[in-house]
Amino acid sequence: MAGRIRDEDIALVRERTSIAEVISDTVTLRSAGGGNLKGLCPFHDEKSPSFNVSPARNVWYCFGCGAGGDAIKFLMDAEHLSFVESVERLAARAGLQLRYVENDQAAPRARPQQGQRQRLVAAHAAAVDFYRAQLGTAGARPAREFLAQRGFDRAAAERYGCGFAPDAWDLLTKHLRQQGFSHDELVSAGLSRPSRSGTLIDRFRRRLMWPIREITGDVLGFGARKLFDDDDGPKYLNTPETPIYKKSHVLYGIDQAKREIAKQGKVVVVEGYTDVMACHLAGVPTAVATCGTAFGSDHIGVLRRLLLDTDDVAGEVIFTFDGDAAGQKAALRAFEDDQRFVGRTFIAVSPDNMDPCELRLAKGDLAVRDLVARREPLVDFALRHVINRYDLDTVDGRVEAMRRAAPLVAKLKDREKRPEYVRKLAGDLGMEIEPVQRAVLAAASGQPAGQPSPGPARAARGAPAGDNPQSLVEREALKLALQEPVLAGPMFDAVEASEYRHPVHVAVREAIAAAGGAATATGGAVWVEAARDACADLAAQALVGELAVEPLRIDGEPDPRYVSVTIARLQWGSVTGRIRDLKSKIQRINPVSNKDEYFALFGELLSLEQHARALREQAAGGL
Ligand SMILES: [Zn+2]
């Protein structure tokens, strides 16, 4: 049984604790009048602050979700500590020595039994010391060289707690066992793992180590960089998910960056440990990085509370990328995650495709600060990204680019910014404002991208958007692939993306192929998510989400016949479209001076018409 902390000591801890300071470690607070403070609640998702702190009464209360209590309760809820752990944390903070009530047996106790979290944090603290000491040994020379080559001196290595995992099977494990950590604790912490023979061995070997800290400074895990060519593991290895390490939440560098993030109201998201170090050392103290995962909504949650990102106070999030496609895709995802966030999201892409660490080495600290200063709004970045994929020298290219870009402008939550972006888009495309505006309005009214503005027979609300039969049948085919891949997969996969007429449908078809094809899928959320991830742009991503849930246009369960009819109708539409294009092309050709081309096209037309007749019969099969 754990010893109980004496009641008077608990009271003393409460008295000596500044609740505002404790909460400010994780939530940025501002004055709410009357001596009270408020911020964004860490216990529920909110856009305007309803989380109130009263320093005078030493309590906090959230009007949004009803959570509330004192500083002890805050730590219990926010950091999942036990009551005793919370009191101990606050006592340490206030410099108070706690006394414990002895158990009935009156056995002398060195210290109370700690909760699991605290034990795992303590094991990590001991591991940091161990790895740090190893960095000075002869075997760690490649680790020291790695740091030196990237412009990090000894002081930098110490500031970030860099270390070295030695070339040994169980040196750390033995060391921590000697310090009293149990087999189970080391496994739970992710520091050790059982070998095939059942003995406990170190998880990390022969690697450069970065301790990953949470916002309060506690080390929760490690990032480990490969150093040796004969190490066949991945370049970076991270602590696995443990009771305390959740990769979707942790942000490397947040402990050092939090004060500046709150003060400047901005955060710079970089890609790696060395980038965080380089940014901080170069005078960008607000840099953090995700650890072995993409930037996601949980990270946004952590940052938003620091940034105090509310409707009336703007916090800026700046993503830096070295220009690779994966990084850009991650940035574009911000559009999906939190629309409110979009207006405050910026992109800084290094012109030489260097990451901040390389940039600092090649061009110095100022170049890193410049990179961040030259940031571009996410919306501008996304539009440019979409437009660049088309040949703007041709009318077709400009029209396609407009159709693809319009949904992005239409999605802007901040409607007042739309006219500005319509003008900008028109300028970039070299088009008149009017058609661009029409395309944005059509996209905003729920028309799929690429649809002309709706005619008088506009589809009723709730019906699938678009009154063009070809558009409907393309949607239906994509729905079958997303919702019924086992049934429709093989037939669906046989039809190329080029047979789809509408650009956004082409993009979704391409994404399904990139995700491995519908025939390989077994369906469900995993499949839809894979297709969504494979989308080249946001309009396609949004459409995948829509089509995955939109009901099929058939009463009852779809059967193979329904699939084959749908696919045949799609192909028929595609072929008749090509026939139209071909006929207009033939009309423009002079059959006398271009005899060869004329007959070639004419031959093509005849075979297409034959194909169209066959498909038409197939498509008539029952619908
Ligand atoms: Zn709340």
Boltz pocket constraint, residues with backbone or C-beta under 6 A from the ligand:
constraints:
  - pocket:
      binder: B
      contacts: [[A, 41], [A, 42], [A, 43], [A, 44], [A, 51], [A, 62], [A, 63], [A, 64], [A, 65], [A, 66], [A, 67]]
      max_distance: 6.0
